[in-house]
Every structure is written in C-alpha cells, then in structure tokens.
C-alpha cells in the first residue's frame, strides 16, 4: 500500500479550510457556550487553528468523562474540548477521509457519510433475496471490549503504514496518546477503527466460502455457502486480531439463517421476512404508552418516537403502526417537531418567533 504524503502544507491548510473544520465540528452544538464563543470571532480562531496545525504547536486538553447507559450497556464517553481539540480532529480526518474510504472495505459502514445503517440494511436485504445459496449460513461476531482494548502504539503503527507526512503523524500521535485507549466520543475514533480492522475485513472477505460481508463498527457479519469451510474462519479472525492484541467476543456465532435469523443493526433478518429487534420493538411500545399519558408532548419524546417509527417503515410493522395510531395523534407529534425546528432557525437568525404550542 503506497503511503500518503504532503498533507499538512500551507496550500492545504488554508484559512477557509480551518473555518470549514470549525463549522463541521460545531454541527448540532450551536447551543453550547464554548461553540458560540468561537463563532463570535470565527476568523480569529481559524487563524489560531491554522497556526497550531502548520507549526505543530497543538497540545491536547484533558477529556471530560461521562457515563451513559444505552440499550442496557454502560458506555464510558470521553468528550474532548471543542476548541482546539474537536476542530483539529476534524482537520485530521478531512485531510485523509477520501483516501481512507477508498482503502477500507466497501461495506465497512458507520460514521462515514453515505455509509450508514441503511446501506448495511439495503445490502443484506438484497443479498438474502437474490442469493439464497450464498446466504445459507451466517457468521456473526464482534470484538471483545474493542474501544477499551485498542492500544495507542498499535494504532500509530497502522497510521505509519498508511501515512508518511511527519507533521501529520506528529499531530495524530498527540491525539492518539492523549488517551490510554480508543476514546468513545472522539470524532477520529470511528475512522481509526476502520483503519485498524482493515486487515480483518480483507482476510474474511478473501475466503472462498464467504459470498457477502458487512461490518458495522466492530460488529461483523459474513454470509457463507459451506458449513465446514465457514468453521475455519474463526481461527483466521483470531490470528489477525491477535496481532493487534484484540480477540473476538465469546458471542461469536455460526448458524443457518432460516433457523435463527440474523439479529443485526436493529433488525432480525429471515429468508422470507424482516422484523424489528425485540429491544427496538419494546422501546416503541413503551414510549407510545408514555406519550399517550402526557397532556403536553416534549420535543425529545416527539423526536424519539418519530425516529423509532422511521426504522419500522423498512420492515413488517403493520401492527406496530396500528398500535401507535390508536394511542398517539402523529399529526400533533410531527407538528411539534416542525415548530421546534422553526424556533431554532429563528433564534439562530436573531428573529423573534412565538410557537403555537408549548414546547418543553
């Protein structure tokens, strides 16, 4: 693999480029005081950011640690400071994103523009419908405590095999060594993970029995046409991951699709149908009951139920929609979301706006 050079130059790191990086880092964060402070004098901060990158004077700030329970799992988040940390992270990724995306597996999805959950869903649905033999058997696995077990030294070795620009590697090393593991909450982490797992993707995809393959962050799925040959893939995965001091989780499975169904990205796939994962279904039912008891629907509740129902539109969900419509007036829910969007838009433009409904 030919290494990339000439990344951090005065031609690449322009004033406008730094402004774009700040704007990208500020997406969905305009309410925060730290972001408003930067935007009040964005040209000044863009020049400071450019100087840090070109002269290699960036010093990482300490992460803000936060614990959050998501889907029954305890997530330990490490949040970097907005300026200069998050802005510099976006610069590092903007410089290599196009080249990195070309080199990783085409079905390594998650946190990459155009490669989200729906790309994986559409691909799996198509494969199952059009290739019955090739999707007879399924390998499903993930990596044990992936973010907690990634070591900075190993990650930097991957970047040195990919990039030769010394200034870039120096800045990247400061970000990588600012945390003992791969920080969950850092913008760079998803791209770091894709680079780190590139070899595993290649090894699995190169096996003759593997007809289709997709990976969502550290969860991977391979569709095979031969049971005996599929059993030989696990030792190969273990061998590759051992080089990076990682290992597959004990939940690694090899099964027949028609017997169990594939539980992946919020859905359960069968040869003749697709249904919602039980946890997602329970979330819709519980939230519907909760909203039905409220006199005034908060914006977050309205956004949450709409988002969950959006997932349901892609699978068998007639009974779900019937239950929701009996208990909630979805016209009111959508109206609340629209008014909240208008309110935010008017505030950002400094215009007065009086909503028709009370928004909480």
Number of C-alpha atoms within 10 A of each C-alpha: 6 8 11 14 13 13 18 20 13 12 10 14 18 15 19 14 16 25 21 17 21 27 17 15 21 21 9 8 13 15 11 11 10 14 19 14 13 18 18 10 10 17 15 13 20 24 16 15 25 21 16 16 22 18 10 15 11 19 13 20 14 13 17 11 13 11 10 11 9 8 10 8 8 10 14 16 16 18 18 21 15 19 19 20 22 21 24 26 22 20 25 21 17 15 15 15 14 10 12 16 17 9 13 19 21 13 18 25 22 20 17 13 8 10 16 15 15 15 15 21 17 11 15 21 16 11 17 21 14 11 14 13 14 18 24 19 23 27 22 20 20 20 20 15 13 18 17 14 16 20 18 18 14 14 20 18 12 17 18 15 12 19 18 16 16 14 18 21 17 13 21 19 16 14 21 22 16 17 15 13 17 24 23 17 18 17 19 22 17 21 19 19 17 25 19 21 20 15 16 18 23 13 13 21 18 11 15 12 20 22 17 21 23 23 22 20 18 19 17 21 21 23 29 25 21 17 15 9 13 22 12 11 18 16 10 14 17 16 14 17 18 12 10 17 13 19 19 19 14 10 11 13 15 20 18 18 19 15 11 12 18 22 16 19 14 17 22 17 23 18 17 9 13 18 18 22 16 13 12 17 18 12 14 23 14 11 16 19 14 13 19 15 11 9 7 13 19 16 19 13 17 19 14 14 19 17 12 15 17 10 15 21 13 15 14 12 16 10 9 15 13 10 14 19 13 11 14 15 12 15 9 13 19 15 14 24 19 12 19 18 13 15 17 15 13 14 12 11 8 9 10 9 13 10 12 9 13 13 15 10
